Amino acid sequence: MAEVGTDDTIVPALFLSQVDRSYPQSDASLDILQKADFALWPGEMVALVAPSGTGKSTLLHVAGLLEHPDEGEVFIGGAPTAKLDDAERTRLRRTEIGFVYQFHHLLPEFSALENVVMPQLIRGLGTREARKRATDLLEFLGLGQRLKHRPGELSGGEQQRVAIARAVANAPRLLLADEPTGNLDPGTSKHVFRTLTALVRASGLGALVATHNLELAAQMDRRVTIRGGQVVSLD
């Protein structure tokens, strides 16, 4: 098994070691990840650029503890996860991992502020502290004047920024984003990406961003793809 890190004080936000993932088919198995290794460091943004069908979603699901690898280990903040039961994996997702998808999936009956408060309450944070953190996050993302607006009253870019705030509300160490600007026009996409980048830099979390937008991918710290079941560098 590969080393997680040589410095005990600095460990990857995410580390995949020799990860295999395959899916059974009628006559054979479909091998998606094969002895895949990958490290994502705190404060780093890495673009995952891969054609459909090569395993991009599988990699994100395994990294986000939504799927179990067949072999290998997934470390979150240096902690191994292979032997965790479902309840422990759920707790880790809730506290250590944030997810952003192409579609925002906000709760339509709640305001922007309430959407960001909700995951904090689920974690057990008090209402006053949760509202303070949610307000600070939304103001940081330029939504200070939109706190009481429901998703239907927000633009697409504003909705996605609320989704980003919700994803990091519990101060995770890892952010996994699947085409976070894919449903936006080019101008809005650039604005949302700038706010996401600023948030990553300010908070020090590690972000793995799957995208087909090569212009945005080029602005991240590194670009990787999936080739032959391996995570390989494009830089």
RODO-2510 file (C-alpha; in nm, 4 decimals, decimal comma):
residues 235
     n   res          X          Y          Z
     1     m     0,0000     0,0000     0,0000
     2     a     0,1283     0,3463    -0,0885
     3     e     0,2262     0,5898     0,1832
     4     v    -0,0321     0,8453     0,2976
     5     g     0,2318     1,1045     0,3713
     6     t     0,5750     1,1497     0,5184
     7     d     0,4922     1,4510     0,7357
     8     d     0,2531     1,3762     1,0217
     9     t     0,1369     1,7382     1,0294
    10     i     0,0418     1,7567     0,6607
    11     v    -0,1700     1,4797     0,5138
    12     p    -0,3763     1,4732     0,1944
    13     a    -0,7379     1,5751     0,2151
    14     l    -0,8006     1,2698    -0,0038
    15     f    -0,5721     0,9773    -0,0782
    16     l    -0,6590     0,6763    -0,2926
    17     s    -0,4227     0,3816    -0,2616
    18     q    -0,4340     0,0936    -0,5115
    19     v    -0,8095     0,1278    -0,5604
    20     d    -0,9972    -0,1211    -0,7785
    21     r    -1,3599    -0,0809    -0,8801
    22     s    -1,5467    -0,2959    -1,1292
    23     y    -1,9076    -0,3749    -1,2134
    24     p    -2,0437    -0,7188    -1,3060
    25     q    -2,1892    -0,7704    -1,6515
    26     s    -2,3600    -1,0677    -1,8086
    27     d    -2,0443    -1,2293    -1,9441
    28     a    -1,7597    -1,0442    -1,7671
    29     s    -1,6810    -0,7623    -1,5276
    30     l    -1,6334    -0,4033    -1,6393
    31     d    -1,3104    -0,2800    -1,4805
    32     i    -1,3257     0,0977    -1,4180
    33     l    -1,0488     0,1651    -1,1663
    34     q    -0,7425    -0,0601    -1,1506
    35     k    -0,4795    -0,0058    -0,8807
    36     a    -0,5555     0,3661    -0,8928
    37     d    -0,3527     0,6037    -0,6773
    38     f    -0,4328     0,9706    -0,6239
    39     a    -0,3530     1,2400    -0,3663
    40     l    -0,5338     1,5706    -0,3187
    41     w    -0,3774     1,8193    -0,0794
    42     p    -0,5369     2,0859     0,1446
    43     g    -0,5915     2,4125    -0,0399
    44     e    -0,5472     2,2446    -0,3789
    45     m    -0,7922     2,2460    -0,6703
    46     v    -0,7564     1,9592    -0,9149
    47     a    -0,9532     1,9312    -1,2383
    48     l    -1,0758     1,5842    -1,3331
    49     v    -1,1098     1,5910    -1,7109
    50     a    -1,2312     1,2654    -1,8616
    51     p    -1,4697     1,1585    -2,1380
    52     s    -1,8009     1,0020    -2,0413
    53     g    -1,7722     0,6335    -1,9653
    54     t    -1,4126     0,6375    -1,8446
    55     g    -1,4930     0,6304    -1,4732
    56     k    -1,5216     0,9933    -1,3689
    57     s    -1,8419     0,9399    -1,1699
    58     t    -1,7071     0,6169    -1,0222
    59     l    -1,3963     0,7949    -0,8990
    60     l    -1,6052     1,0695    -0,7366
    61     h    -1,8391     0,8148    -0,5772
    62     v    -1,5513     0,6114    -0,4357
    63     a    -1,3735     0,9251    -0,3122
    64     g    -1,6955     1,0485    -0,1529
    65     l    -1,7598     0,7142     0,0223
    66     l    -2,0782     0,6631    -0,1778
    67     e    -1,9356     0,3390    -0,3196
    68     h    -1,6976     0,0862    -0,1685
    69     p    -1,3846     0,0033    -0,3666
    70     d    -1,3408    -0,3658    -0,4432
    71     e    -0,9782    -0,3428    -0,3337
    72     g    -0,7511    -0,0730    -0,1987
    73     e    -0,8030     0,2047     0,0519
    74     v    -0,9561     0,5516     0,0580
    75     f    -0,8089     0,7875     0,3163
    76     i    -0,9948     1,1032     0,4195
    77     g    -0,7634     1,3392     0,6037
    78     g    -0,5225     1,0521     0,6623
    79     a    -0,7886     0,8246     0,8148
    80     p    -0,8572     0,4887     0,6433
    81     t    -1,2202     0,4186     0,5567
    82     a    -1,2333     0,0614     0,4227
    83     k    -1,3391    -0,0924     0,7540
    84     l    -1,5983     0,1693     0,8460
    85     d    -1,9593     0,0568     0,8695
    86     d    -2,2394     0,2437     0,6915
    87     a    -2,3181     0,4666     0,9893
    88     e    -1,9528     0,5690     1,0244
    89     r    -1,9257     0,6384     0,6518
    90     t    -2,2385     0,8535     0,6680
    91     r    -2,0966     1,0493     0,9613
    92     l    -1,7707     1,1048     0,7751
    93     r    -1,9545     1,2274     0,4641
    94     r    -2,1524     1,4668     0,6788
    95     t    -1,8524     1,6172     0,8562
    96     e    -1,5545     1,5799     0,6228
    97     i    -1,6879     1,5806     0,2645
    98     g    -1,8874     1,8385     0,0698
    99     f    -2,0608     1,7646    -0,2597
   100     v    -2,1568     2,0044    -0,5405
   101     y    -2,3441     1,8785    -0,8444
   102     q    -2,4342     2,0227    -1,1842
   103     f    -2,7880     2,0824    -1,0582
   104     h    -2,8095     2,2614    -0,7271
   105     h    -3,0736     2,0399    -0,5581
   106     l    -3,1708     2,3165    -0,3154
   107     l    -3,4836     2,2737    -0,1055
   108     p    -3,7345     2,5014    -0,2842
   109     e    -3,9463     2,5813     0,0201
   110     f    -3,6514     2,7192     0,2195
   111     s    -3,4572     3,0425     0,1805
   112     a    -3,0936     3,0575     0,0753
   113     l    -2,9942     3,1033     0,4393
   114     e    -3,2087     2,8117     0,5563
   115     n    -3,0634     2,5824     0,2886
   116     v    -2,7148     2,6484     0,4258
   117     v    -2,8237     2,6266     0,7902
   118     m    -2,9910     2,2865     0,7427
   119     p    -2,6823     2,0611     0,7129
   120     q    -2,5297     2,2279     1,0163
   121     l    -2,8384     2,1542     1,2265
   122     i    -2,8317     1,7934     1,1069
   123     r    -2,4729     1,7740     1,2270
   124     g    -2,5802     1,9019     1,5678
   125     l    -2,4702     2,2655     1,5597
   126     g    -2,6832     2,5186     1,7492
   127     t    -2,9190     2,7390     1,5494
   128     r    -2,7462     3,0688     1,6322
   129     e    -2,4005     2,9429     1,5356
   130     a    -2,5362     2,7750     1,2216
   131     r    -2,7095     3,0929     1,1069
   132     k    -2,3956     3,2961     1,1724
   133     r    -2,1768     3,0621     0,9686
   134     a    -2,4354     3,0405     0,6890
   135     t    -2,4610     3,4194     0,6734
   136     d    -2,0822     3,4581     0,6639
   137     l    -2,0511     3,2018     0,3831
   138     l    -2,3250     3,3539     0,1707
   139     e    -2,1842     3,7031     0,2177
   140     f    -1,8391     3,5750     0,1188
   141     l    -1,9939     3,4355    -0,1997
   142     g    -2,1622     3,7673    -0,2775
   143     l    -2,5132     3,6729    -0,1677
   144     g    -2,5514     3,8940     0,1376
   145     q    -2,8548     4,0639    -0,0125
   146     r    -3,0220     3,7355    -0,1076
   147     l    -3,0314     3,5535     0,2262
   148     k    -3,4101     3,5449     0,2515
   149     h    -3,4766     3,4596    -0,1120
   150     r    -3,5979     3,1131    -0,2031
   151     p    -3,4283     2,9225    -0,4877
   152     g    -3,7060     3,0137    -0,7316
   153     e    -3,6252     3,3812    -0,6743
   154     l    -3,2541     3,3367    -0,7491
   155     s    -3,0678     3,3196    -1,0784
   156     g    -2,8934     2,9985    -1,1815
   157     g    -2,5561     3,1307    -1,0754
   158     e    -2,6926     3,2445    -0,7408
   159     q    -2,8515     2,9047    -0,6812
   160     q    -2,5225     2,7307    -0,7515
   161     r    -2,3370     2,9605    -0,5132
   162     v    -2,5898     2,8716    -0,2433
   163     a    -2,5220     2,5046    -0,3222
   164     i    -2,1492     2,5655    -0,2802
   165     a    -2,2087     2,7369     0,0541
   166     r    -2,4237     2,4445     0,1645
   167     a    -2,1512     2,1977     0,0615
   168     v    -1,8905     2,3642     0,2822
   169     a    -2,1218     2,4660     0,5679
   170     n    -1,9836     2,1962     0,7970
   171     a    -1,6226     2,2936     0,7214
   172     p    -1,5260     1,9732     0,5399
   173     r    -1,1670     1,9009     0,4457
   174     l    -1,2702     1,7652     0,1019
   175     l    -1,4960     1,9097    -0,1684
   176     l    -1,6082     1,6936    -0,4607
   177     a    -1,7710     1,8837    -0,7459
   178     d    -1,9282     1,7176    -1,0508
   179     e    -1,9659     1,9676    -1,3374
   180     p    -2,0500     2,2508    -1,0924
   181     t    -2,0771     2,5080    -1,3741
   182     g    -2,2057     2,2756    -1,6458
   183     n    -2,5604     2,4071    -1,6299
   184     l    -2,4628     2,7755    -1,6498
   185     d    -2,3939     3,0203    -1,9312
   186     p    -2,0249     3,1054    -1,9912
   187     g    -2,0269     3,4383    -1,8057
   188     t    -2,2072     3,2984    -1,5016
   189     s    -1,9858     2,9899    -1,5119
   190     k    -1,6719     3,2027    -1,4796
   191     h    -1,8198     3,4000    -1,1893
   192     v    -1,9241     3,0875    -0,9994
   193     f    -1,5813     2,9338    -1,0609
   194     r    -1,4074     3,2451    -0,9247
   195     t    -1,6129     3,2334    -0,6062
   196     l    -1,5485     2,8609    -0,5678
   197     t    -1,1750     2,9167    -0,6115
   198     a    -1,1746     3,1993    -0,3561
   199     l    -1,3560     2,9780    -0,1069
   200     v    -1,1103     2,6901    -0,1528
   201     r    -0,8122     2,9220    -0,1056
   202     a    -0,9636     3,0897     0,1997
   203     s    -1,0718     2,7702     0,3739
   204     g    -0,7820     2,5423     0,2826
   205     l    -0,9998     2,2495     0,1811
   206     g    -0,9003     2,0220    -0,1065
   207     a    -1,1265     2,0287    -0,4123
   208     l    -1,1577     1,7691    -0,6880
   209     v    -1,3633     1,9225    -0,9696
   210     a    -1,4905     1,7116    -1,2579
   211     t    -1,5420     1,9324    -1,5616
   212     h    -1,5564     1,9311    -1,9408
   213     n    -1,4717     2,3018    -1,9435
   214     l    -1,1066     2,3041    -2,0496
   215     e    -1,0737     2,6783    -1,9934
   216     l    -1,1686     2,6429    -1,6273
   217     a    -0,9637     2,3239    -1,5909
   218     a    -0,6534     2,5110    -1,7060
   219     q    -0,6946     2,7573    -1,4178
   220     m    -0,6747     2,4897    -1,1479
   221     d    -0,3578     2,3699    -0,9806
   222     r    -0,3457     2,0400    -1,1675
   223     r    -0,5388     1,8445    -1,4271
   224     v    -0,5862     1,4673    -1,4146
   225     t    -0,7769     1,2128    -1,6186
   226     i    -0,8593     0,8411    -1,6013
   227     r    -0,6729     0,6208    -1,8442
   228     g    -0,6592     0,2427    -1,8306
   229     g    -0,8180     0,2493    -1,4863
   230     q    -0,5444     0,4780    -1,3526
   231     v    -0,5600     0,8408    -1,2430
   232     v    -0,2933     1,0092    -1,4539
   233     s    -0,1686     1,3659    -1,4828
   234     l    -0,2440     1,5826    -1,7853
   235     d     0,0188     1,8420    -1,6877
***
